[in-house]
Amino acid sequence: LQSINEELQTVNQELKSKVEETTQANSDLQNLFAATEIATLFLDRDLNIERYTPRAAELFNLMPPDRGRPIGHLRANFVYDNFTADARQVLRTLVPLEREVQGDSNSWFQVNMRPYRTLDDRIDGVVITFVDVTANKEQELALRNAKEYAESIVHTIPDALLVLTTGLRVATANDSFYAMFAVSPADTENRLVYELGNNQWDISELRTLLEEILPQNKVITGYEVTHTFEEIGRRTMLLNARQLDHVQLILLAITDITERKVAEEAQRELQASLALALDAANMGSWDLDLTANQARTDLRHNQLFGLPEPVATWNPTIALEHVIPDDRPLFETAYQQALATGELDVQMRVRWPDGSIHRLHDRGRVYYDNAGNPVRIAGVTVEVDGE
């Protein structure tokens, strides 16, 4: 009997120890449930509620009497029509499942379902967690809105834009690029930039820019390229490129300056013809900025005032110093009247540095801004016979 009692005491002690361990584990589990912010549901094989965390109680409006109730009988504070069907699928296939669902008040949750395995490796239900990802969704939405906003700006820019990968493939292009070069997105995106338009973009100057200059300088502005394209003919383009290291992309902006170059060439030819005509007529030209009170003059104009060299500064006040005293009132009056009438027409005598007197004839036209204010007078000067 004594031996049996001792054995019973040993067994009782072991049972007491096991009960204490179980109680401690249960306390730890309850404290973990109370402390965690992750909503967790434990369902049995019939999808009845066994246990849940306080956060899960908020999501499903759970009360202590709800233990043992089918999960499908409860109303959740989120939209998930296939909740019960997905839980059954996890039980049947034993494959974990992940979903993203929207809750009330614009909240979002990542739902993870896994089979509940016991220590002896039996499937005894489903454990479901709900992780609040509202902040992530808000950030994702903000990034998407920012991306759409940036893309809307890019597509309204009149200049052609290409976004290239570091491998020089086209990531995207704006509408202006497709319109300017008469190409489609299907023939452009994911293509090597040199292959665009049947290799029409295999331009030596472009290769130099992208492969040699840009990697060293990161930003390139005003790089001029002239090339003949099949669809649009010979064009002169101004390229601006920027290497975006933080996203490993290259932004290439293309401005078609063909018409501007043609206009500049026409302007140069016109200026050359005008200079030839003025030279043939022995005339000097001048252009007075009324705002700055500073005139641009050519060499012949300066020579007509007895000044063989170009002058740094010239305006009516300086010109008046060369006019003989008797003609100065006439000169000043003519300029004042020109501001009112829009036309300058005056003859005056000037004294050269060598003392000789010469009669000059100034003729010019006044130019006005949009508000009607005079801003500029341009004209010519010629020497006339002294009548």
C-alpha positions in Angstrom: 0.0 0.0 0.0 2.8 2.3 0.8 4.4 1.7 -2.6 1.1 2.3 -4.3 0.6 5.6 -2.3 4.0 6.8 -3.3 3.3 6.0 -6.9 -0.1 7.8 -6.8 1.6 10.8 -5.2 4.2 10.9 -8.0 1.4 10.6 -10.6 -0.6 13.4 -8.9 2.5 15.6 -8.8 3.0 15.1 -12.5 -0.6 15.8 -13.2 -0.4 18.9 -11.1 2.6 20.0 -13.0 0.9 19.4 -16.4 -2.2 21.3 -15.2 0.0 24.2 -14.2 1.8 24.1 -17.6 -1.5 24.0 -19.4 -2.9 26.9 -17.3 0.3 28.9 -18.0 0.1 28.2 -21.7 -3.6 29.1 -21.7 -2.8 32.4 -19.8 0.0 33.2 -22.3 -2.4 32.5 -25.2 -5.1 34.7 -23.8 -2.6 37.5 -23.2 -1.3 37.1 -26.7 -4.8 37.3 -28.1 -5.5 40.4 -26.0 -2.3 42.2 -27.0 -2.2 41.4 -30.7 -3.7 43.9 -33.2 -4.1 41.2 -35.8 -7.7 39.9 -35.8 -7.6 36.1 -35.7 -10.4 33.5 -35.9 -10.1 29.8 -35.1 -12.8 27.7 -36.8 -13.4 24.0 -36.4 -13.9 21.6 -39.3 -17.6 22.6 -39.5 -16.6 26.3 -39.7 -18.0 27.0 -36.2 -16.2 29.6 -34.1 -13.9 28.1 -31.5 -11.7 31.0 -30.5 -11.0 34.6 -31.5 -8.9 37.7 -30.6 -10.5 40.9 -29.4 -9.8 42.6 -32.8 -11.7 39.8 -34.5 -14.6 40.4 -32.1 -14.8 43.9 -33.5 -14.7 42.8 -37.1 -17.5 40.2 -36.6 -19.4 41.8 -33.8 -18.7 38.7 -31.7 -20.0 38.1 -28.2 -19.0 35.2 -25.8 -22.2 33.3 -26.6 -21.2 33.2 -30.3 -18.6 30.5 -29.7 -19.8 27.4 -31.4 -21.9 29.3 -34.0 -21.3 28.8 -37.7 -19.3 31.7 -39.1 -21.7 32.1 -42.0 -24.5 33.2 -39.6 -22.6 36.3 -38.5 -22.4 39.7 -40.1 -18.9 41.0 -40.7 -17.8 44.6 -41.0 -16.2 44.1 -44.4 -17.1 43.0 -47.9 -16.1 39.4 -48.6 -18.9 37.4 -50.4 -16.8 34.2 -50.8 -15.6 34.1 -47.2 -17.3 30.8 -46.2 -16.5 29.2 -49.6 -12.8 30.1 -49.4 -12.6 28.7 -45.8 -14.1 25.4 -47.1 -11.6 25.4 -50.0 -8.7 25.7 -47.6 -10.1 22.7 -45.6 -10.5 20.7 -48.7 -7.2 21.5 -50.5 -5.0 22.3 -47.5 -3.6 25.1 -49.6 -3.2 28.5 -47.8 -5.2 31.3 -49.4 -4.8 35.1 -49.3 -7.3 37.8 -50.2 -7.5 41.6 -49.9 -10.9 42.9 -48.8 -12.4 46.3 -48.0 -13.9 47.0 -44.6 -16.2 49.7 -43.4 -15.0 53.3 -43.2 -12.6 52.8 -46.1 -10.5 50.3 -44.2 -8.7 47.5 -46.0 -7.6 44.0 -44.7 -5.3 41.3 -46.0 -7.0 38.0 -45.2 -4.9 34.9 -44.7 -6.5 31.4 -44.4 -4.5 28.3 -43.4 -5.4 24.8 -42.2 -5.2 24.4 -38.4 -2.8 21.6 -37.6 -2.7 19.9 -34.2 0.5 18.8 -32.6 -0.1 15.3 -33.8 -0.5 16.7 -37.4 -4.3 16.4 -37.7 -6.3 19.0 -39.6 -8.7 20.4 -37.0 -10.2 23.4 -38.7 -9.1 26.7 -40.2 -7.2 29.7 -38.7 -7.9 33.0 -40.3 -6.0 36.3 -39.8 -7.0 39.8 -40.8 -4.1 42.3 -41.1 -5.0 46.0 -41.4 -3.4 47.3 -44.5 -5.3 50.6 -44.7 -2.2 52.7 -44.5 -0.6 50.7 -47.3 -3.7 51.1 -49.5 -3.9 54.8 -48.9 -0.2 55.1 -49.8 -0.8 53.0 -52.9 -3.8 55.1 -53.9 -1.7 58.3 -53.4 1.1 56.9 -55.6 -1.4 55.8 -58.2 -3.0 59.3 -58.2 0.4 60.9 -58.4 1.4 58.7 -61.3 -1.9 59.4 -63.2 -1.4 63.1 -62.5 2.2 63.1 -63.8 1.1 61.0 -66.9 -1.7 63.5 -67.7 0.9 66.3 -67.6 3.3 64.4 -69.8 0.7 63.6 -72.4 -0.3 67.3 -72.7 3.3 68.5 -73.2 3.8 69.6 -76.8 7.3 68.3 -76.9 7.9 64.6 -77.7 9.0 62.6 -74.6 10.6 59.2 -74.4 11.2 57.3 -71.2 14.0 54.8 -71.7 15.3 52.0 -69.5 19.0 51.8 -68.7 19.2 49.2 -71.5 17.9 52.0 -73.9 14.5 50.3 -74.5 11.4 52.5 -74.6 9.4 52.2 -71.4 6.8 54.7 -72.5 6.3 57.7 -74.8 3.8 60.6 -74.8 1.1 61.4 -77.4 3.2 64.2 -78.9 5.9 61.6 -79.8 3.5 59.4 -81.6 1.9 62.3 -83.4 5.3 64.0 -84.3 6.9 60.9 -85.7 3.7 59.1 -87.0 4.3 55.9 -85.1 2.1 53.8 -82.8 2.6 52.6 -79.2 2.8 49.0 -80.4 5.7 49.8 -82.7 7.5 51.8 -79.9 7.2 50.4 -76.4 9.7 47.8 -75.3 11.7 48.4 -78.4 15.4 49.4 -78.4 15.4 53.1 -79.2 17.7 52.6 -82.2 15.2 50.1 -83.7 12.3 52.5 -83.8 10.8 53.2 -87.2 12.7 50.5 -89.1 16.0 51.5 -87.5 15.5 55.2 -88.5 16.5 56.2 -84.9 19.9 54.5 -85.3 21.5 58.0 -85.5 25.2 58.4 -84.7 24.6 61.6 -82.8 21.9 60.0 -80.7 24.3 57.1 -79.9 26.9 59.6 -78.8 24.5 61.4 -76.6 23.0 58.3 -74.9 26.1 56.1 -74.7 29.0 58.6 -74.2 27.9 62.0 -73.1 24.9 61.3 -70.8 26.5 58.7 -68.5 29.2 61.2 -67.6 27.0 64.3 -67.3 23.6 63.0 -66.2 21.9 66.0 -67.7 22.2 67.2 -71.4 20.4 70.2 -72.8 20.2 71.7 -76.3 21.8 68.8 -78.2 20.9 69.4 -81.9 20.4 66.5 -84.3 19.4 66.7 -88.0 18.1 63.5 -89.6 15.9 62.4 -92.5 12.9 60.2 -91.5 10.8 58.1 -93.9 7.5 59.3 -92.8 8.1 63.0 -92.0 11.2 63.9 -94.0 14.3 65.8 -92.9 13.9 67.3 -89.4 16.1 69.2 -87.0 15.5 68.2 -83.4 16.7 69.6 -80.1 17.3 66.9 -77.6 17.3 67.3 -73.8 18.2 64.2 -71.7 18.2 63.5 -68.0 19.4 60.3 -66.2 17.0 59.5 -63.3 19.2 57.3 -61.1 16.6 56.8 -58.4 14.3 54.9 -60.8 17.0 53.7 -63.3 15.4 55.5 -66.2 16.4 58.0 -68.8 14.0 60.9 -69.8 14.6 62.1 -73.4 12.7 65.3 -74.5 12.6 66.0 -78.3 11.7 69.4 -79.7 11.1 69.8 -83.4 12.9 73.0 -84.3 12.8 72.5 -88.1 10.5 75.4 -88.8 12.4 77.6 -86.4 15.7 76.8 -88.2 14.1 77.5 -91.5 12.8 80.9 -90.2 16.2 81.7 -88.7 17.9 80.9 -92.0 15.3 83.1 -93.8 16.0 85.8 -91.3 19.7 85.6 -91.9 19.2 85.8 -95.6 16.9 88.8 -95.2 19.4 90.5 -93.0 22.1 89.8 -95.5 19.9 91.2 -98.3 19.1 94.3 -96.2 22.7 94.9 -95.4 23.6 94.6 -99.1 20.8 97.1 -99.9 21.8 99.5 -97.2 25.4 99.3 -98.3 24.5 99.9 -101.9 22.4 103.0 -100.8 25.2 104.1 -98.5 22.8 104.0 -95.6 23.3 103.2 -91.9 20.8 101.4 -89.8 19.8 101.7 -86.1 17.3 100.1 -83.7 16.4 102.0 -80.5 15.0 100.2 -77.4 12.9 102.9 -75.8 12.7 101.0 -72.5 16.5 100.7 -72.1 17.2 103.9 -74.0 19.9 102.0 -75.9 20.3 101.6 -79.7 22.0 99.0 -81.8 23.8 100.6 -84.7 25.8 99.3 -87.7 29.2 100.4 -88.7 27.9 102.6 -91.6 25.7 104.5 -89.2 28.6 105.3 -87.0 30.7 106.4 -89.9 28.0 108.9 -90.9 28.5 110.5 -87.5 32.3 110.6 -88.1 33.0 107.6 -85.9 35.0 105.0 -87.7 34.8 102.4 -85.0 31.8 100.6 -83.4 30.4 102.4 -80.4 29.4 100.7 -77.1 26.6 103.0 -76.3 24.3 105.0 -78.5 21.0 106.8 -77.9 19.2 110.1 -78.9 21.0 112.0 -76.2 24.4 110.9 -77.5 23.3 111.6 -81.1 22.2 115.1 -80.0 25.7 115.9 -78.9 26.9 115.5 -82.5 24.1 117.7 -83.9 25.0 121.4 -84.3 23.3 123.7 -81.8 21.0 125.3 -84.4 19.4 122.0 -85.4 19.1 120.4 -81.9 15.5 121.8 -81.3 14.5 120.3 -84.6 16.0 117.0 -83.8 14.4 116.8 -80.3 10.9 117.9 -81.7 11.0 115.2 -84.4 11.7 112.4 -81.9 8.8 113.6 -79.6 6.4 113.8 -82.6 7.5 110.3 -83.7 6.2 108.8 -80.5 2.8 110.3 -81.2 2.6 109.7 -85.0 4.6 106.5 -85.3 6.9 107.9 -88.0 10.3 109.7 -87.7 11.5 111.9 -90.5 14.1 114.6 -89.7 17.1 116.2 -91.3 19.9 117.7 -89.2 23.5 118.8 -89.5 26.1 117.0 -87.5 29.7 118.0 -86.8 32.4 115.3 -87.2 35.4 115.1 -84.9 37.5 116.7 -87.7 35.2 119.8 -87.6 33.5 119.1 -91.0 29.6 119.6 -91.2 27.4 116.9 -92.8 23.7 116.9 -93.4 22.0 113.6 -92.3 18.5 112.3 -92.9 16.9 110.0 -90.2 13.8 108.0 -91.1 12.3 105.4 -88.8 9.1 103.7 -87.6 7.8 103.3 -84.0 6.7 99.9 -82.7 4.2 99.5 -79.8 3.5 96.7 -77.2 0.0 95.2 -76.8 -1.0 98.0 -74.5 -0.2 100.6 -77.1 2.9 101.9 -75.5 5.9 102.8 -77.7 8.8 100.4 -77.1 11.0 100.6 -80.1 12.1 102.8 -83.0 14.0 101.3 -85.9 15.2 103.2 -89.0 18.0 104.3 -91.3 20.4 107.2 -91.6 21.7 108.6 -94.9 23.9 111.6 -95.9 22.1 114.1 -98.2 23.3 117.0 -100.2 23.5 120.2 -98.3 20.5 122.1 -99.8 
